[in-house]
Amino acid sequence: MKKNIILLLFMSIMSNLALAKCSPNGSGNSCDHEATGKTTLANNQPNFTSVTPELTSTFRSDFNHAREDGKAGAFQLALFGGQTTNKGDLARYFFPDAQETLTVVETGPTVGTLGFNDGKQNLLAQNFNIFTTTHNFKSEISIAPQQSVVGLGIYYRQSFWKMHDRGRGFWLSVSSPITHMKTNMNLTEVIDGIFEADTNQDPMALNSMIAALNQPEWNFGKITTCSMKKTGLADIEFKVGYEWLQHEPAHMETYIGIIIPTGNKQNGEYVFEPIIGRGKHVGAMFGSSLGIGIWENKGGDKTIRFELANHSEYLFRNTQIRSFDLKNKPWSRYIDMYANEEQAQEASTQANPLYGKNLATPGINILTQQVKVTPGLAHNINSAFVFSVRTFEGEVGYNFFAKRAECVKLACPWLEGPALKHYNGLGTTNPIRNIQGDPYLEQTVMRLETTPAQTLIPVSVGNYETVVIKETDLDLQSATTPCLISNTLYGTLGYRNDEREYPMFGSVGGSYTFSKNNDAVLRRWTIWGKMGLAF
């Protein structure tokens, strides 16, 4: 017995040590990062997965054997629903520089001044194809991302090869939720005036950020004002376990298993798209649980017991489509670029100089690529006190979830050719500009010590090959979900009757998940109702 408990604790400690490596020092890659201006949010703890409160509460290994001389089988059905509450946190997660509101201004160089509105805006409107007849567009955009989920969880467990005299035996289980998820960025815009799009500057010119963030020229990275919905069977969990002890008032078991992906993965078209399951990743898992009676009255009809469950899983690599920025340039994925030198040459020879100024390729179409995503290790611990009074059963518990940061690598080598278009276009480039329209980064740069003085920025078409974007310029960290640590408190009330011919239970419960780790954690409430039957 003592050896088994030591093994249980050892497995838990090793899992936590592995998670401690979620931010390796000095790696310089996507495994070492924090949440800031992200393009994606994936692999938060899905509902009705191993040792989550809505799956674990009320239904443990002892219920498997509740029917005397039965087949040692049991199942449960759980109807659950929940919603996130941290709109501001998620806004800071997706917006650059941890902002919840962004100011967008159409501006440019002004003779005799610093120009570009002195850099007081968050976003330069022209980077989003906004050109108006008055050349002074201004608006504020805000987002309040929210996710809601409803679903039906199904769980079946069957014991076999039972050694009744020793209270040991094997078991297997299969579980999965049918989930309906809805996400909404709640994008809003307040425009400071009435503006008309100037199609003389660009045939596709726009006059609002809502239109710009959903323009048909963009293949990826759109932010919609509508809710996005997805319904499907989330990942199937299949486990095989061994009961080391199954004698009242204690039980202990361990298991291994696999995660069979049946949900969906990101396609990159929209930000914060609904993902059912774990992003289509195959996974392996192992875990254990322990229950100990700590108090019983003289009549034996009132008890208190402690339950502890540990679960670890590793999600393997798959290929997804994700967007990313350039290093030290948040939201640079939306800056106009030349796809190659040929497009820059085309812009420089346009008969209409206005078209030549704005001819470009949306950066989001270039900085969205197929990548290899490895979520790696996640660990979950659930602890609870269970109170029983005859057929009444109540439970209060705490759940701890930790997941290491994703690692993201390009699926194919980066093809050099794209470059950042200069504000004035016409085939010229500017490798240092950003999404803001910073006047210090947009100004002309000269080398005065040469005769005649040499123009460094804008870079001419003849020097295009010197400013192409290299693979080392890509910020793959912006395409990852960071390390997550969350805490959940929960409680349940229910009915359990083991004296029936077919023992059954029914319960209702609720939980709240919170964290101080970073803005990527989905702080949310969840409620559920469930029933189960042993046979």
Rosetta blueprint (number, residue, H / E / L):
1 M L
2 K H
3 K H
4 N H
5 I H
6 I H
7 L H
8 L H
9 L H
10 F H
11 M H
12 S H
13 I H
14 M H
15 S H
16 N H
17 L H
18 A H
19 L H
20 A L
21 K L
22 C L
23 S L
24 P L
25 N L
26 G L
27 S L
28 G L
29 N L
30 S L
31 C L
32 D L
33 H L
34 E L
35 A L
36 T L
37 G L
38 K L
39 T L
40 T L
41 L L
42 A L
43 N L
44 N L
45 Q L
46 P L
47 N L
48 F L
49 T L
50 S L
51 V L
52 T L
53 P H
54 E H
55 L H
56 T H
57 S L
58 T L
59 F L
60 R L
61 S H
62 D H
63 F H
64 N H
65 H L
66 A L
67 R L
68 E L
69 D L
70 G L
71 K L
72 A L
73 G E
74 A E
75 F E
76 Q E
77 L E
78 A E
79 L E
80 F E
81 G E
82 G E
83 Q E
84 T E
85 T L
86 N L
87 K H
88 G H
89 D H
90 L H
91 A H
92 R H
93 Y H
94 F H
95 F L
96 P H
97 D H
98 A H
99 Q L
100 E L
101 T E
102 L E
103 T E
104 V E
105 V E
106 E L
107 T L
108 G L
109 P L
110 T L
111 V L
112 G L
113 T L
114 L L
115 G L
116 F H
117 N H
118 D H
119 G H
120 K L
121 Q L
122 N L
123 L E
124 L E
125 A H
126 Q H
127 N H
128 F H
129 N L
130 I E
131 F L
132 T E
133 T L
134 T L
135 H L
136 N L
137 F L
138 K E
139 S E
140 E E
141 I E
142 S E
143 I L
144 A L
145 P L
146 Q E
147 Q E
148 S E
149 V E
150 V E
151 G E
152 L E
153 G E
154 I E
155 Y E
156 Y E
157 R E
158 Q E
159 S E
160 F E
161 W E
162 K E
163 M E
164 H L
165 D L
166 R L
167 G L
168 R E
169 G E
170 F E
171 W E
172 L E
173 S E
174 V E
175 S E
176 S E
177 P E
178 I E
179 T E
180 H E
181 M E
182 K E
183 T E
184 N E
185 M L
186 N L
187 L L
188 T E
189 E E
190 V E
191 I E
192 D L
193 G L
194 I L
195 F L
196 E L
197 A E
198 D L
199 T L
200 N L
201 Q L
202 D L
203 P L
204 M L
205 A L
206 L E
207 N L
208 S L
209 M H
210 I H
211 A H
212 A H
213 L L
214 N L
215 Q L
216 P L
217 E L
218 W L
219 N L
220 F L
221 G L
222 K E
223 I L
224 T L
225 T L
226 C L
227 S L
228 M E
229 K E
230 K E
231 T E
232 G E
233 L E
234 A L
235 D L
236 I E
237 E E
238 F E
239 K E
240 V E
241 G E
242 Y E
243 E E
244 W E
245 L E
246 Q E
247 H E
248 E L
249 P L
250 A E
251 H E
252 M E
253 E E
254 T E
255 Y E
256 I E
257 G E
258 I E
259 I E
260 I E
261 P L
262 T L
263 G L
264 N L
265 K L
266 Q L
267 N L
268 G L
269 E L
270 Y E
271 V L
272 F L
273 E L
274 P L
275 I L
276 I L
277 G L
278 R L
279 G L
280 K L
281 H L
282 V L
283 G E
284 A E
285 M E
286 F E
287 G E
288 S E
289 S E
290 L E
291 G E
292 I E
293 G E
294 I E
295 W E
296 E E
297 N L
298 K L
299 G L
300 G L
301 D L
302 K E
303 T E
304 I E
305 R E
306 F E
307 E E
308 L E
309 A E
310 N E
311 H E
312 S E
313 E E
314 Y E
315 L E
316 F L
317 R L
318 N E
319 T E
320 Q E
321 I E
322 R E
323 S E
324 F L
325 D E
326 L E
327 K L
328 N L
329 K E
330 P L
331 W L
332 S H
333 R H
334 Y H
335 I L
336 D L
337 M E
338 Y E
339 A L
340 N L
341 E H
342 E H
343 Q H
344 A H
345 Q H
346 E H
347 A H
348 S H
349 T L
350 Q L
351 A L
352 N L
353 P H
354 L H
355 Y H
356 G H
357 K H
358 N H
359 L L
360 A L
361 T E
362 P L
363 G H
364 I H
365 N H
366 I H
367 L L
368 T E
369 Q E
370 Q E
371 V E
372 K E
373 V E
374 T E
375 P L
376 G E
377 L E
378 A E
379 H E
380 N E
381 I E
382 N E
383 S E
384 A E
385 F E
386 V E
387 F E
388 S E
389 V E
390 R L
391 T L
392 F E
393 E E
394 G E
395 E E
396 V E
397 G E
398 Y E
399 N E
400 F E
401 F E
402 A E
403 K E
404 R L
405 A L
406 E L
407 C E
408 V E
409 K E
410 L E
411 A L
412 C L
413 P L
414 W L
415 L L
416 E L
417 G L
418 P L
419 A E
420 L E
421 K E
422 H L
423 Y L
424 N L
425 G L
426 L L
427 G L
428 T L
429 T E
430 N L
431 P L
432 I L
433 R L
434 N L
435 I L
436 Q L
437 G L
438 D L
439 P H
440 Y H
441 L H
442 E H
443 Q L
444 T L
445 V E
446 M E
447 R E
448 L L
449 E L
450 T L
451 T L
452 P L
453 A L
454 Q E
455 T E
456 L E
457 I E
458 P L
459 V E
460 S L
461 V H
462 G H
463 N H
464 Y H
465 E H
466 T H
467 V L
468 V L
469 I L
470 K L
471 E H
472 T H
473 D H
474 L E
475 D E
476 L H
477 Q H
478 S H
479 A H
480 T L
481 T L
482 P L
483 C L
484 L E
485 I E
486 S E
487 N E
488 T E
489 L E
490 Y E
491 G E
492 T E
493 L E
494 G E
495 Y E
496 R E
497 N E
498 D L
499 E L
500 R L
501 E L
502 Y L
503 P L
504 M E
505 F E
506 G E
507 S E
508 V E
509 G E
510 G E
511 S E
512 Y E
513 T E
514 F E
515 S L
516 K L
517 N L
518 N L
519 D L
520 A L
521 V L
522 L L
523 R L
524 R E
525 W E
526 T E
527 I E
528 W E
529 G E
530 K E
531 M E
532 G E
533 L E
534 A E
535 F L
